[in-house]
Amino acid sequence: MGMKDQFQDKPEQLAGKAKQAMGSAKDEASERAGKLKDRSKKSDQSKSSQQQRDVERLDMDYDQ
């Protein structure tokens, strides 16, 4: 096996590894973005419910 034979398939191997790494990175980025959206939704919901409770308290104060 000569030098040419040893490195002949190297570009294809490296390209395959690069594509695989890019796929993994995209999957991880998508997963992180999904988690961030979920956190944002939960935060918005808790803010909304807190605002609703504040409004109800104010209504109760005015009724008394």
SULGI-V17441 format. One record per residue. RES is the residue in one letter. OMEGA is omega in radians with two decimals (* if undefined). Layout:
# SULGI-V17441
RES/OMEGA
RES/OMEGA
This chain:
# SULGI-V17441
M/-3.10
G/3.14
M/-3.12
K/-3.14
D/-3.09
Q/-3.06
F/-3.08
Q/-3.09
D/-3.07
K/3.14
P/3.12
E/3.13
Q/-3.14
L/3.11
A/3.10
G/3.11
K/-3.14
A/3.11
K/3.14
Q/3.13
A/3.12
M/3.11
G/3.12
S/-3.14
A/3.12
K/3.11
D/-3.13
E/3.13
A/3.12
S/3.14
E/3.13
R/3.13
A/3.10
G/3.12
K/3.13
L/3.09
K/3.13
D/3.13
R/-3.13
S/3.12
K/-3.14
K/3.13
S/3.12
D/3.14
Q/-3.13
S/3.07
K/-3.14
S/3.14
S/3.09
Q/3.11
Q/3.11
Q/3.11
R/3.11
D/3.13
V/3.13
E/3.10
R/3.12
L/3.10
D/3.14
M/3.13
D/-3.13
Y/-3.14
D/-3.07
Q/*
